[in-house]
């Protein structure tokens, strides 16, 4: 038990430091947003670029991992959408955002620091592949369905706008650059390489601090029925689906299997309320982010205890 707590406790202490820094006005909300922009624009792209360029293409493009994480995430997304539409009678717009909260992990801000402590370098490869699944499948699918439910603009227009937004995303640009370097078996020159390494090292602690600062001021607002469904989907169904997909595949690397399941067990994207704001459900999304992040301390600690013997 102490071994498990030694992994999870530092993670949530850093989140707590961010929360109390904003609570006691040591750092303002604007400064937290600035730190978040630094992580998304510089630190995480540097981490992904370094992870991909440091490994050969065949090692990076692990098709078993990609298949298990992609199909597991898609299965949970479709199940979440079905439950939202049929069980909770939500319209398609809010149902698509509900399902997004169940199937898209906070791979960079919460998942990576935990997985890195468990499996080492394999965590960075898993992170890069997760970004492909989340940014090229789950998030665009959610936005397309949400826009379709709102009946604003054609599907082709939504696809064009989504593609244009993704093409300007530093994470996607870093991913493509890293894959190209990996394919060519090239390495970054010494000085740029050192800069990328320093930025990558800052990604995990700053990201966790930002998560904590962002959680301050969020309220649950008596939405426990909806929050329970989203949290159960994210913290239980998502890792379970990914694990089952890995179990069906032959000769899976145990470290990558653990990485995929742990990434799937992370709470949803920290920008989840921003997506909700676009479609008028930001209050519920913010409450779901707070509730799921709090519950993840217990679910992740339990899952580490289950998976650690497989390493």
ABEGO torsion letter per residue (X at the ends): XAAAAAAAAAAAAAAAAAAAAAAAGABBAAAAAAAAAAAAAAAAAAAAAAAAAABBAAAABBAAAAAAAAAAAAAAAAAAAAAAAAAAGBBAAAAAAAAAAAABBBAAAAAAAAAAAAAEAAAAAAAAAAAAAAAAAAAAAAAAAAAAAAGBEBAAAAAAAAAAAAAABAAAAAAAAAAAAAAAGBBBBAAAAAAAAAAAAAAAAAAAAAAAAAABGBBAGGAAAAAAAAAAAAAAAAAAAAAAAAAABBGBBAAAAAAAAAAAABBBBAAAAAAAAAAGAAAAAAAAAAAAAAAAAAAAAAAAAAAAAAX
